[in-house]
Amino acid sequence: MQVAEVGLWVLFFQKAESDLDYIQHRLEFEIMKSLPDNPAAEPYHICHHN
């Protein structure tokens, strides 16, 4: 595999990781939006492992 191909794969994986981060934050936002407005309720966070 040539250096340019490796660089291209790195970019693809960085884009995929960025897309997954966006999806995670969007899901957290949608979940928070759908919860009832209760200030006593604890915040809901999706756990993720790096």
C-alpha positions in Angstrom: 0.0 0.0 0.0 1.4 3.4 -0.9 1.7 6.3 1.5 -1.0 8.2 -0.3 -3.4 5.3 0.0 -2.6 5.1 3.8 -3.3 8.8 4.1 -6.6 8.4 2.3 -7.7 5.6 4.7 -6.7 7.7 7.7 -9.0 10.5 6.3 -11.8 8.0 5.8 -11.6 6.7 9.3 -11.4 10.3 10.8 -14.5 11.2 8.8 -16.3 8.1 10.1 -15.3 8.8 13.7 -16.5 12.4 13.3 -19.8 11.2 11.9 -20.3 8.8 14.8 -19.5 11.6 17.3 -22.2 13.8 15.6 -24.7 10.9 15.7 -24.0 10.4 19.4 -24.5 14.0 20.3 -27.6 14.3 18.1 -29.1 11.2 19.9 -28.3 12.7 23.3 -29.9 16.0 22.3 -33.0 14.2 21.0 -33.3 12.1 24.2 -32.9 15.2 26.4 -35.5 17.0 24.3 -38.0 14.2 24.7 -37.6 13.9 28.5 -40.2 15.8 30.7 -39.1 19.1 32.1 -38.2 18.0 35.6 -35.3 19.9 37.2 -35.0 17.2 39.8 -34.3 14.5 37.2 -30.7 13.5 36.7 -29.3 14.2 33.2 -29.2 11.3 30.8 -25.9 10.6 29.1 -25.0 7.8 26.7 -21.9 6.2 27.8 -19.2 5.6 25.2 -15.8 4.0 25.3 -12.8 5.4 23.4 
